[in-house]
Amino acid sequence: MRFVILAFLILFAVPMGCVMWLLPAPALERVAMAVAGVAVLFGLALALPGLLRALYRRRRHDPAAELVARLEWPRSLTRAEMETFCVAWLQARGWQVSLSKDGEHQTDDVYLSASRAGVRVAILCDREGEALNPAAIRAFAHGAAPLEPSFRVLLTLAQGRLPPPAEAAAARAGVMLLKVPELDELEALVKAVTAQAA
């Protein structure tokens, strides 16, 4: 950025300043207006990439540190963006995270595998309750088995009471149903398992 500004000064501003110094007064006003217009256009050209990056980031819902820390994730996240937020939250708390695709079933399910202090957690991100049905919960429990997790967690952005059939299926399959604001319960799980192992 400094190089571009320096090049602008050397190649345009300084020569134009010299030309304006030599011009007679009647022509000076027109040249000054033209130089000011070029300077404004140059300033806009410098600012535009930053503005476009900020707009693109807002549309893509890149995880902002303060949102991740407070678990105030946007409601309009896509599933992939929700996984990105979850990875950022886990990594900020010292978890080692990897992605694992369910290759056995013909689905697009991607599980997060997170490990810390001898505890491994398999997480399936659910955006708006699409995975809150008994069949999906059973498929997650079975599909995550190769990861050998200590816990299986279905993390959802859904609001309100979770469907009773989903809660019953999760209890039978050994899957924890957590809403995003309840994600801190993972910390309590790690402490409990670590205390039992000690």
C-alpha positions in Angstrom: 0.0 0.0 0.0 2.8 2.4 0.9 4.5 1.6 -2.4 1.3 2.5 -4.4 1.0 5.8 -2.5 4.6 6.6 -3.1 4.4 5.8 -6.8 1.3 8.0 -7.1 3.1 10.9 -5.4 6.2 10.5 -7.6 4.5 9.8 -10.9 1.5 12.1 -10.6 1.3 14.4 -7.7 4.8 15.9 -7.9 4.7 16.5 -11.8 1.2 17.9 -11.6 2.3 20.3 -8.7 5.2 21.5 -10.9 2.8 22.0 -13.9 0.3 23.9 -11.7 3.1 26.2 -10.4 4.1 27.1 -13.9 0.5 27.7 -15.2 -1.1 31.1 -15.5 -3.9 31.9 -13.0 -6.9 31.4 -15.5 -5.9 27.8 -16.3 -4.9 27.0 -12.8 -8.5 26.5 -11.5 -9.4 23.9 -14.2 -6.2 21.9 -13.7 -6.7 22.0 -9.9 -10.2 20.6 -10.3 -8.9 17.8 -12.6 -6.1 16.9 -10.1 -8.6 16.8 -7.2 -10.9 14.5 -9.2 -8.0 12.2 -10.0 -6.9 12.2 -6.3 -10.4 11.3 -5.2 -10.6 8.5 -7.7 -7.2 7.2 -6.5 -8.4 7.3 -2.9 -11.5 5.3 -3.8 -9.5 2.8 -5.7 -7.3 2.3 -2.6 -10.3 1.9 -0.3 -12.4 -0.3 -2.5 -10.6 -3.6 -2.0 -10.8 -3.3 1.8 -14.6 -2.5 1.6 -15.2 -5.4 -0.7 -13.3 -7.8 1.6 -15.3 -6.6 4.6 -18.6 -7.1 2.7 -17.6 -10.5 1.5 -16.6 -11.5 5.0 -19.9 -10.4 6.4 -21.8 -12.3 3.7 -19.7 -15.5 4.3 -20.1 -15.3 8.1 -16.5 -15.8 8.9 -16.3 -16.4 12.6 -15.5 -13.2 14.6 -13.6 -13.9 17.8 -16.1 -12.1 20.0 -19.1 -14.0 18.5 -17.3 -17.3 18.9 -16.4 -16.5 22.5 -19.9 -15.5 23.4 -21.6 -18.3 21.4 -23.7 -15.7 19.6 -23.6 -17.3 16.2 -25.7 -15.8 13.4 -29.0 -17.6 12.8 -28.4 -17.5 9.0 -25.3 -19.7 9.0 -25.1 -22.4 6.4 -24.1 -25.8 7.7 -20.6 -25.4 6.4 -20.3 -22.0 8.1 -21.7 -23.5 11.4 -18.9 -26.1 11.2 -16.4 -23.3 10.7 -17.7 -21.5 13.8 -17.6 -24.8 15.8 -14.0 -25.5 14.8 -13.0 -22.0 15.8 -14.7 -22.3 19.2 -13.1 -25.7 19.8 -9.6 -24.6 18.7 -9.8 -21.5 20.9 -10.3 -23.8 23.9 -7.3 -26.1 23.1 -9.1 -28.9 21.1 -7.4 -30.6 18.2 -10.0 -30.7 15.5 -10.3 -32.7 12.2 -13.1 -33.4 9.8 -14.4 -36.9 9.0 -16.8 -37.6 6.2 -19.4 -40.4 6.6 -18.3 -42.7 3.9 -20.6 -45.6 4.8 -23.9 -43.9 4.3 -24.9 -42.1 1.1 -25.0 -38.7 2.9 -23.1 -35.5 2.9 -22.6 -35.7 6.7 -19.3 -34.3 7.9 -18.4 -35.0 11.5 -16.0 -32.9 13.6 -13.6 -35.0 15.6 -12.2 -33.0 18.5 -9.7 -34.4 21.1 -8.3 -32.9 24.2 -6.8 -34.3 27.4 -7.6 -37.9 26.3 -11.2 -37.1 25.5 -12.4 -37.5 21.9 -15.8 -36.0 20.8 -17.6 -36.5 17.5 -19.8 -33.6 16.6 -22.5 -33.3 14.0 -23.6 -29.8 13.3 -27.3 -29.3 12.7 -28.4 -25.9 11.4 -32.2 -25.7 11.7 -33.3 -29.1 13.1 -32.8 -31.1 9.8 -30.9 -33.8 11.8 -33.3 -33.8 14.8 -35.1 -37.0 13.8 -34.5 -40.5 15.1 -33.1 -41.9 11.8 -30.5 -39.1 11.4 -29.5 -39.5 15.1 -29.1 -43.3 14.7 -27.1 -42.8 11.5 -24.8 -40.3 13.2 -24.2 -42.6 16.2 -23.3 -45.4 13.8 -21.3 -43.3 11.4 -19.2 -41.7 14.1 -18.3 -45.1 15.6 -15.0 -45.5 13.6 -13.8 -42.2 15.3 -14.0 -44.1 18.6 -15.3 -41.0 20.4 -15.8 -40.7 24.2 -18.9 -38.7 23.4 -21.2 -38.1 20.4 -22.7 -34.6 20.2 -25.3 -33.3 17.9 -25.0 -29.6 18.0 -28.0 -27.6 16.8 -28.8 -23.9 16.1 -32.5 -24.8 16.4 -34.4 -22.8 19.0 -37.2 -23.8 21.4 -37.9 -27.2 22.8 -36.2 -30.1 21.0 -38.6 -32.8 19.6 -39.3 -35.5 22.1 -38.7 -38.3 19.5 -35.2 -36.8 18.9 -34.5 -36.7 22.6 -35.6 -40.3 23.1 -33.6 -41.5 20.0 -30.5 -39.6 21.2 -30.8 -41.2 24.7 -31.0 -44.7 23.2 -28.1 -44.1 20.7 -25.8 -42.4 23.3 -25.9 -39.0 21.5 -25.9 -35.7 23.4 -28.2 -33.1 22.0 -26.8 -29.6 22.6 -27.9 -26.2 21.5 -25.1 -23.8 20.6 -25.4 -21.9 23.8 -24.9 -25.1 25.7 -21.6 -25.9 24.0 -19.8 -25.0 27.2 -21.0 -28.4 28.6 -18.1 -30.0 26.7 -15.7 -28.4 29.1 -17.6 -29.9 32.0 -17.4 -33.3 30.3 -13.6 -33.1 29.8 -13.2 -32.2 33.5 -15.4 -35.1 34.6 -13.6 -37.6 32.5 -10.1 -36.3 33.4 -11.1 -36.5 37.1 -12.3 -40.1 36.8 -9.0 -41.1 35.0 -6.9 -39.5 37.8 
